[in-house]
Amino acid sequence: KNVIYSDNHLIVYNKPPGILSQKDRTNDADIKELCLAWLQETRNTKYASVVHRLDRPCSGAIMIAVSSKAASRLSKSLANGSVSKSYCVVVHDSNFLLRSEQGWLIDALRQAPDNTNKARRTLCKNLATFDTEPSDEQLSQFKNSIPLDSQLAALHYTMITRYQGLALIIVTLAKTGRRHQIRAQLAARGAPIFGDAKYGSGEISKRSNNRIGQKKISACIALHCVSLTSPHPIADRPPINVIAPIPRQAWGKQGLDLPVALLDAAHEYIETIKEKR
């Protein structure tokens, strides 16, 4: 039921929150295992390669190549910026979002020191905010100005709606896709993703008298890859263009317990982009 596109070359899987994109030290099941099981059951094939990733607590569209040739070509499309993804995200609202209905965030990211066995945070230094898309020249200037141990990160957000101290936004990444990029950039601007204890959601909930956010943090955060467009690995095929439904159970009462108003707004957004396609 989570396979939202498939052909002889690739699968697009709607990853549930809590499932690994790739194996880690926990040795828990990952997307590759799940897809291999589906492929063996439906096609009796034994090759699957996850060509990009989503953090474990996130959900949404993720591509899996089912041949080595497709894996190579999809990886090249990702590297040259031909693959576009957008994300539905619920954040704790803050003044930076109130200043504009949309904007570009330009920051420098680096990995925190590895002092524990836990997954490290990504540290973020704010560089600039733009109301319009920065030029390649501007991005190049920022890139040349940051320390060697940092990476440039550019993110675009659009406000969809606000409700009781939370905001539903749509995020796209501009020519960069860094580890924890969306989570770190939004948190550094005072708007951590709902449920994301690693980047401060729990602290905001503790300081707030609002009922929303007081639930125990689960294995899910409110970050979902809702749409994905990619060149097909076979040149004469039309592009891959998929929309991944939001995991209503994980975002609803059995999971994050987000307000119905935000869930409805997210589903209305999905219906709108479906109509446009």
N, C-alpha and C positions, 0 to 999 in steps of 0.2 A: 504493500500500500504506500510505501515511502518512495518508490521509484516513480518519478514524475516525467521522465523522458528516457527512452532507450532505443538504440538501433544496434547494428552490428559492430559499431566502433566505440560507443561510449554510453554511459548511463549518467543521468542527473538524479541525484538522490536528495530527498528532503530530510536532512539530518535532524533527528530529535535532539533536544538538549540532553547533556549527560553522556552522550556517546562520543568516543574518541575519533578524531580524524585519522590518527596514526598511533601505532603502539607506543606506550610509555612504560615507565617503571612499574606501574600497577598491573600490567599484563591483562587489563580488561579488554573485552571485545571492542573492536574498532570497525570503522566503515568498510574497510577492505574485507574483513571476515564476513560481514553481513552481505556484502555484494557478491562475494565468491559463493556463498551458500545459495543466493538467489540465482546466480548464473549457472551453477551446477544443477540446480533443480529445473530451470527453465530451458537451458541450452546445452548443458553438459560441457561447459567450457571452464577453464581453470586459470584465466589471467585477469587480473584487475589491478589497476594502479591509480591511486588517488593523486590527482595532479595539482590540487591546492588544498588548503585546510581551513577549518573553522575551529575556534577554541572550544574545548569540551562543553562549557555551559551555554554556548551559543547554539543556534539552530539555523536551518535553511538550506538553500541550494548549494550542492557541491558536486563537481564533476569527477567521474571515475572512468578512465580509459579502459577498454576491454581488449586492446591490442598494443603492442610495443610501439608500432608506428603512430597510432593515435595518441599515445602518451607523449611521444616526442613532439608531435605537431601542436598539441594542446599546450604543452609547456612553453613552446616558442611563442604562441599567441599570448599567453599570460605575461611572458617576459617583455614582449614588445608593446604591451598596453592595449591589445586588441580585444581583450575580454573586459566587459563592464558588468559591475554588480552594484545593486543598491540594497540598503538595509533599513528595515523598520526598527526603530530604537525608541525605548521609553527611558527618559532621563529625569532626574530630580531637577526641576526648573530652576533657573538662576538668571541673574541680570544680564549675562552675556547673550542669552537667547532673547531676552526681552528687548534688547536694543535693535534687533533686526529679525525679520521673518525668514531670512536666509543669509548665508555668509560662508566665507572660506577661512579655515583655520590653518595657519602655517606654523609648524613647531619643529623642534629638534628632539629626537628620541634616542635614548641609550638604555642599555640593560643595567639594572641595579646589581651591585656586587653579589656574588654567589656565596652567601654566608651560611645557607641552610640547604637541606635537601628538598625544600619546597620549590615550586615553580616561581621563578623570579618575576618581580614587577618590571614594567617598562617605565623608565623615568622620562618626564616630558618637560621641556623648557619652551614656554610660549614665545614665539617670535613676532607674529603679526596676525591681524584680522582684516579681511577684505570684504567689501560688499559685492565686488565683481571678480570674475576669475583672474587670478594673477597670470602674468605672461610667463613664457618659458624663460625669458631673460631675468625676470624678477626671481623666479624659483632658482635659477642658476646662481644668482647673487647670494641668496640665502644659503644654498648648498655650500658655496665656497667660504661662507663666514662661520660655519659651525665647526666644533672640534672634530678631530679625526675619529673619535670613538662614538660619534653621534650620526644619526641618519635623518635626512629631511623627511617630513611628513606633511602632506597636504590633504585636507578633508573639506568636503562641502556638505552643509546641512540645509534642509528646508523644514520649516515649522508646519506641522499639520494641525495640531490642536493642543490646548492646555487644559488641565483638569486637576484641581485640588493639589497644587504643588508639583504636579508632574507634567511632562510634555512629551507628545509623540512627534518624533522627527524622522525624516528620511535622510540617510547619509550615503554619500558616494565618495570614493577615494580617487584622488587625482594623481595618476601616474605613480603612485606609491602604494605599497601594501606591506606594512611592517607588522612585526609581532605585537599583538595587543594594541594596534594603532588606534582604533576607534575608542576602545576602552580608556586608554591613557590620555588621548587628546581631550576627550569630553570631560574626564575627571579633572584634568589640569585647569579647565575653564570653570570649574565649580559646578559641573553638571554630570556627576557620575551616573552610569547606567543603573537602572533599577534592579536590585538584587545582586549587584556586583560588589561583594564585600571586599574583595582584593583591592578595589580602587575607590573605596570610601562610601558606598551606598549605605552600609550598615551604620556608619557614624552619623550620616545625615538623618537617618531614621531615628536614631537614639535622641538626637537633639530636637526633633520635631514632635509636636503634640498631635500631629495628624495621625489618624488610624492607619492610613495607607503607609506601607513600608514597615510596619511593626511585626509582620510575620517572620518566622525563622527563615534565614537565608537558605535557599535550596540549591540544588545542582543546576539551576537554570538562571540565566540572566536575560533581561528583555532586549536582546540583540538577535535579529533574525534576518538572514540573507533572503530577501523577498523576490528579487529578480536577477536573472543572469542571462547575458547575451554573449555569444562567442562564435567566431568563425568555426565552421565544421571542419574536422580534420581531413575530410575529403573535399578537395578544392571545388568540385562542381555541385556540391550539396548546399542548400540554403543554410543560413546561420542558425545556430541553436538559440532559441528565445523562449525561456521558461519563466513561470511565476510559481513560487513555492508558498502554499497556504501557511498561515501562522499557526503554530501549535496551540490551539485554543485551550486544550487541557492543561498544558504546562504554564500558559500565561493566565489561566483562569483560577477558579477557587481551589483546585487540587494542587496548584503550583504557586506561582507568584501572587495570585489573588489580585490582579490588576483591576481597576475599576471597569465596569461594563462599558462606560462611555469611551474609554480609550480602546478597548477591544473592538467596539463597533466602528470607531473611526479608522482603525487599522484595516478592518475588513472592507470598509467603504473605499479606502485608498486602493486596495487590491482590485476591487471590482472596476474602479476607474481605469487603472492601467490595463486591465484585461480588455476593456472596451476600446481603448486606444490602439491596441494591437490587433 
